[in-house]
């Protein structure tokens, strides 16, 4: 584990996505100095000339609050961008470590032998895609993954209050975890109505406090959020089935009535949830349902960023470790997004903090071969989509065997 932590710290210090890290640094400064992080400002005099003309953070308040605390503890005292860069990654690295231990714990609870659990633990500690998308890139999907997986474990253990709060916290960090809501609803089907009502009442109250509370308490103006609430649903690209849009239109925006396609994920989730078989209480079934619905959500989105895959990676790893999925599917689910990042220039942009000249040369090279790069993105996305659908069908079609109740 120590080697993994050291490796992640080195990656965290030297690398960071050109767009995301600057946004996170600016957000930390604005929150730490009592300002609204959802209103764009020119911070070139605070940090660097490249911080001019940036947009605002596009995530709910919890991550912004974490960034504000990081700023106060680091850059506010020692104004060094590399130190600030690595400090932003510390919560993410901690989440990566926790995720590895949690997956090993889940495998042990499901009866896997120590060797299998150990291999899964090692896989997450040194997985190239996970470390790149989190410790190097700076995205925090591993925080969402560990909160979501822990919420599922607590649900299975009948610790419903803790599960409801953690699920709300996971979604409030990144709404990519919202696909777990119908999974929980199906899992609780058949329970006494007061039990279900209490779970979702606590969930919605927690979500409301996490989403709205900071705006009220800190008096942040929510207008920019309300004006762009559907920003992720009117664009096409990334690992999604609409990745060809940029090649055809030289733009990410969905033209005309194609914005309706950006909402196909909603009925798709409903249909997939209806296909789930209620009544199976085992943790294995719960994980299968979660993997299936998260992937349905991802596969029907018109925009999917590579780091979002981290949310489903531990679920696929657990199912593969238990022989429920083909190991080739696990390989494809993380290798293809990593390859996609090369053609998507995400990997090139990660050189921003410490090697900007290298980044600029790589971006110039990408511009010179832009059209072939866009074609290669499509070539990489197609097998990724096929793999995702294979996993969905495998999880939904397999016979659900009722398992013994939880033994907390």
C-alpha positions in Angstrom: 0.0 0.0 0.0 2.8 2.4 0.8 4.2 2.1 -2.8 0.8 2.9 -4.2 0.4 6.0 -1.9 3.9 7.2 -2.9 3.1 6.6 -6.6 -0.1 8.5 -6.3 1.5 11.4 -4.5 4.1 11.7 -7.3 1.3 11.7 -9.9 -0.7 14.2 -7.9 2.2 16.6 -7.6 3.3 16.6 -11.3 0.0 16.2 -13.2 -3.4 17.8 -13.3 -6.0 18.3 -16.1 -5.6 21.7 -17.7 -9.3 22.6 -17.4 -10.4 20.7 -14.2 -7.5 21.5 -12.0 -7.6 25.3 -12.8 -11.4 25.2 -12.0 -10.8 23.4 -8.8 -8.0 25.8 -7.7 -10.2 28.8 -8.5 -13.1 27.2 -6.7 -11.0 26.6 -3.6 -9.9 30.2 -3.6 -13.4 31.6 -4.0 -14.9 29.4 -1.3 -11.9 30.0 1.1 -12.3 33.7 0.7 -16.0 33.7 1.3 -17.1 34.2 -2.4 -19.6 32.4 -4.6 -17.7 29.7 -6.6 -20.5 29.5 -9.1 -19.9 33.0 -10.5 -16.9 33.2 -12.9 -14.1 35.6 -12.1 -10.7 36.6 -13.5 -8.2 35.1 -11.2 -5.1 35.6 -13.3 -3.6 38.0 -10.8 -4.2 35.5 -8.0 -2.7 32.4 -9.6 -1.4 32.6 -13.2 -2.3 34.3 -16.5 -3.9 31.1 -17.7 -6.7 31.5 -15.0 -8.3 34.3 -17.1 -11.6 33.6 -18.8 -12.4 30.4 -17.0 -15.9 29.0 -16.4 -17.2 28.1 -12.9 -17.3 24.7 -11.1 -20.1 22.5 -12.4 -20.6 20.2 -9.4 -22.9 20.5 -6.4 -21.6 22.2 -3.2 -19.9 19.4 -1.2 -16.8 19.2 -3.5 -16.6 23.0 -3.5 -16.6 23.1 0.3 -13.8 20.5 0.3 -11.8 22.6 -2.1 -12.3 25.7 0.1 -10.9 23.9 3.1 -7.9 22.7 1.0 -7.2 26.2 -0.1 -7.3 27.5 3.5 -4.9 24.8 4.7 -2.4 25.1 1.8 -2.3 27.9 -0.8 -3.6 30.5 1.7 -0.5 29.9 3.8 2.0 28.8 1.1 1.2 30.2 -2.3 2.7 27.4 -4.5 0.6 26.0 -7.3 2.3 22.5 -7.2 1.6 22.3 -3.5 -1.9 23.4 -4.1 -2.3 20.8 -6.9 -1.2 17.9 -4.7 -3.3 19.1 -1.8 -6.4 19.0 -3.9 -5.6 15.3 -4.7 -5.2 14.2 -1.0 -8.9 13.5 -0.4 -9.0 11.7 -3.8 -6.0 9.5 -2.9 -7.6 8.7 0.4 -10.7 7.6 -1.4 -8.7 5.4 -3.7 -7.1 3.6 -0.7 -10.5 3.3 1.0 -12.1 1.9 -2.1 -9.4 -0.8 -2.4 -10.0 -1.9 1.3 -13.8 -1.7 0.9 -13.8 -3.9 -2.2 -11.6 -6.5 -0.4 -14.0 -6.4 2.5 -17.0 -6.9 0.3 -15.3 -9.9 -1.4 -14.5 -11.4 2.0 -18.2 -10.9 3.1 -19.3 -12.7 -0.1 -17.1 -15.7 0.6 -14.1 -15.1 -1.6 -10.8 -16.6 -0.5 -8.1 -14.3 0.7 -6.1 -14.6 -2.5 -8.9 -13.3 -4.6 -9.6 -10.4 -2.2 -5.9 -9.6 -2.2 -5.7 -9.5 -5.9 -8.7 -7.2 -6.2 -7.1 -4.9 -3.5 -3.9 -4.8 -5.5 -5.7 -4.2 -8.7 -7.3 -1.0 -7.4 -4.1 0.2 -5.7 -2.2 0.1 -9.0 -4.7 0.2 -11.7 -3.3 2.6 -14.4 -6.7 4.0 -15.4 -7.9 4.6 -11.8 -4.6 6.3 -10.8 -4.6 8.4 -14.0 -8.2 9.6 -13.8 -7.9 10.4 -10.1 -4.4 11.1 -8.7 -3.1 12.5 -12.0 -6.1 14.0 -13.7 -7.6 15.3 -10.4 -11.2 14.0 -10.8 -12.9 12.8 -7.6 -15.1 10.0 -8.9 -13.4 7.6 -6.5 -15.0 9.5 -3.7 -18.4 8.9 -5.2 -17.6 5.3 -5.8 -16.5 4.6 -2.2 -19.6 6.4 -0.8 -21.9 4.6 -3.2 -20.5 1.2 -2.6 -20.6 1.7 1.2 -24.2 2.8 1.0 -25.0 -0.5 -0.8 -23.2 -2.5 1.9 -25.0 -0.7 4.7 -28.3 -1.2 2.9 -27.6 -5.0 2.8 -26.7 -4.9 6.5 -30.1 -3.3 7.3 -28.4 -0.1 8.5 -30.8 2.0 6.5 -30.2 5.4 8.0 -26.5 5.3 7.3 -27.2 4.0 3.8 -29.7 6.8 3.0 -27.3 9.5 4.2 -24.3 8.1 2.3 -26.3 7.7 -0.9 -27.3 11.3 -0.6 -23.7 12.3 0.0 -22.5 10.3 -3.0 -25.0 11.9 -5.3 -24.3 15.4 -3.9 -20.6 15.0 -4.8 -21.5 13.9 -8.4 -25.0 13.1 -9.7 -23.5 10.2 -11.7 -24.5 8.0 -8.7 -28.3 8.8 -9.1 -28.7 5.4 -10.9 -28.5 3.8 -7.5 -31.8 5.3 -6.5 -34.0 2.9 -8.5 -31.7 0.0 -7.4 -32.5 0.8 -3.8 -36.2 1.3 -4.5 -36.4 -2.2 -6.1 -34.3 -3.7 -3.2 -36.7 -2.3 -0.6 -39.8 -3.3 -2.5 -42.0 -5.5 -0.3 -40.8 -4.0 2.9 -43.3 -2.3 5.2 -44.2 1.1 3.8 -43.0 3.0 6.9 -39.5 1.5 6.4 -39.3 2.6 2.8 -40.8 6.0 3.6 -38.3 6.6 6.4 -35.4 5.6 4.1 -36.3 8.0 1.3 -37.4 10.8 3.7 -34.0 10.7 5.3 -32.4 10.5 1.8 -34.2 13.5 0.4 -33.7 15.6 3.5 -30.0 14.8 3.4 -29.8 15.6 -0.3 -31.7 18.8 0.1 -29.3 20.0 2.9 -26.3 19.0 0.9 -27.5 20.6 -2.4 -29.3 23.6 -1.1 -28.0 24.2 2.4 -24.6 25.8 1.3 -26.4 28.3 -1.0 -28.7 29.4 1.9 -26.1 29.4 4.7 -23.3 30.9 2.7 -25.6 33.2 0.6 -24.4 32.0 -2.7 -26.4 33.2 -5.7 -27.7 30.0 -7.5 -28.7 31.9 -10.7 -25.7 30.6 -12.8 -26.6 27.0 -11.8 -30.3 27.5 -12.6 -29.5 29.0 -16.0 -27.3 26.1 -17.0 -28.9 23.2 -15.1 -29.2 21.1 -18.3 -25.6 21.7 -19.5 -24.7 18.0 -19.6 -27.8 17.0 -21.5 -27.5 19.3 -24.5 -24.0 18.1 -25.6 -22.7 14.9 -27.2 -19.3 13.4 -26.9 -16.8 11.6 -24.7 -17.4 7.9 -24.3 -21.0 8.2 -25.2 -22.9 6.8 -28.2 -23.0 10.4 -29.5 -19.2 10.8 -29.6 -19.5 11.3 -33.4 -21.1 14.7 -33.0 -17.9 16.7 -32.9 -16.6 15.0 -36.1 -19.8 15.9 -38.0 -20.4 19.3 -36.6 -17.1 20.6 -35.2 -19.1 21.2 -32.0 -20.3 19.3 -28.9 -23.7 20.9 -29.0 -26.7 18.8 -30.1 -28.5 20.6 -32.9 -32.2 21.2 -33.1 -34.5 18.7 -31.5 -31.5 16.4 -30.8 -31.4 17.9 -27.3 -34.2 15.4 -26.6 -31.7 12.6 -27.0 -29.9 14.0 -24.0 -32.8 12.9 -21.9 -33.1 9.3 -23.2 -31.3 8.1 -20.1 -34.3 8.9 -17.9 -36.8 6.4 -19.5 -34.0 4.0 -20.1 -33.3 3.9 -16.3 -37.0 3.4 -15.7 -37.3 0.5 -18.1 -34.1 -1.1 -16.7 -35.4 -0.7 -13.1 -38.6 -2.4 -14.1 -36.5 -5.3 -15.5 -34.9 -5.9 -12.1 -36.3 -8.7 -10.1 -37.5 -7.6 -6.7 -37.3 -9.7 -3.6 -33.7 -10.9 -3.9 -32.0 -9.5 -0.8 -28.4 -10.7 -1.2 -25.5 -8.4 -1.5 -24.4 -10.1 -4.8 -27.7 -9.4 -6.4 -27.6 -5.8 -5.1 -24.2 -5.3 -6.7 -25.4 -6.8 -10.0 -28.4 -4.5 -10.2 -26.2 -1.5 -9.3 -23.6 -2.3 -12.0 -26.4 -2.9 -14.6 -28.3 0.4 -13.9 -25.2 2.5 -13.6 -24.1 1.3 -17.0 -27.5 1.8 -18.5 -27.3 5.4 -17.3 -23.8 5.8 -18.8 -24.7 4.1 -22.1 -27.7 6.3 -22.7 -26.0 9.5 -21.8 -25.0 11.8 -24.7 -21.9 12.9 -22.7 -19.7 10.7 -20.6 -16.3 11.7 -19.3 -13.7 9.0 -18.8 -13.3 9.4 -15.0 -17.0 8.6 -14.6 -16.2 5.0 -15.3 -14.5 4.8 -11.9 -18.0 4.5 -10.4 -18.7 1.2 -12.0 -15.2 -0.2 -12.0 -15.2 -1.6 -8.4 -18.6 -3.3 -9.1 -17.3 -4.9 -12.2 -14.2 -5.9 -10.4 -16.1 -7.6 -7.6 -18.4 -9.5 -10.0 -15.4 -10.6 -12.1 -13.5 -11.7 -9.0 -16.5 -13.9 -8.1 -16.7 -15.5 -11.5 -19.9 -13.6 -12.5 -18.3 -11.7 -15.4 -15.6 -12.5 -17.9 -12.2 -11.0 -17.0 -12.0 -9.7 -20.6 -15.0 -7.4 -19.8 -13.2 -6.0 -16.8 -10.1 -5.3 -18.9 -12.1 -3.6 -21.7 -14.1 -1.5 -19.2 -10.9 0.4 -18.0 -8.4 -0.1 -20.8 -10.6 1.5 -23.5 -11.3 4.7 -21.6 -7.6 5.0 -21.0 -6.8 4.6 -24.7 -9.7 7.1 -25.4 -8.0 9.7 -23.3 -5.0 9.7 -25.6 -7.1 10.6 -28.6 -9.3 12.9 -26.5 -6.2 15.0 -25.5 -7.1 14.5 -21.9 -3.8 12.8 -21.3 -1.9 15.6 -23.0 -3.7 18.2 -20.8 -2.6 16.4 -17.7 1.0 17.8 -18.1 -0.3 21.3 -17.3 1.1 21.8 -13.7 4.7 20.9 -14.2 5.4 20.5 -17.9 3.3 23.1 -19.8 5.7 23.1 -22.8 5.3 19.3 -23.2 1.5 19.8 -23.0 1.5 22.5 -25.6 3.6 20.4 -28.0 1.3 17.4 -27.5 -1.8 19.6 -28.1 -0.3 21.0 -31.3 0.3 17.5 -32.5 -3.3 16.6 -31.7 -4.5 19.6 -33.6 -2.4 18.6 -36.6 -4.1 15.1 -36.7 -7.5 16.3 -35.4 -9.7 14.4 -37.9 -7.9 11.1 -37.6 -8.1 11.5 -33.8 -11.8 12.1 -33.8 -12.2 8.9 -36.0 -10.1 6.9 -33.6 -12.2 8.1 -30.7 -15.3 6.5 -32.4 -13.3 3.3 -33.1 -12.4 3.0 -29.4 -15.9 3.9 -28.1 -17.7 1.2 -30.1 -16.1 -1.8 -28.3 -16.5 0.1 -25.0 -20.3 0.4 -25.6 -20.5 -3.2 -26.6 -18.7 -4.3 -23.4 -21.0 -2.1 -21.4 -24.1 -3.7 -22.9 -22.7 -7.2 -22.5 -22.2 -6.5 -18.8 -25.7 -5.1 -18.5 -27.3 -8.1 -20.1 -25.2 -10.5 -18.1 -26.2 -8.9 -14.8 -29.9 -8.7 -15.7 -30.3 -12.2 -17.2 -28.4 -14.2 -14.6 -30.6 -16.1 -12.2 -30.9 -14.4 -8.9 -30.2 -16.8 -6.1 -31.5 -15.5 -2.7 -28.6 -15.3 -0.3 -28.5 -15.3 3.4 -29.3 -12.1 5.3 -26.6 -9.8 6.4 -24.6 -10.6 9.4 -23.4 -7.2 10.6 
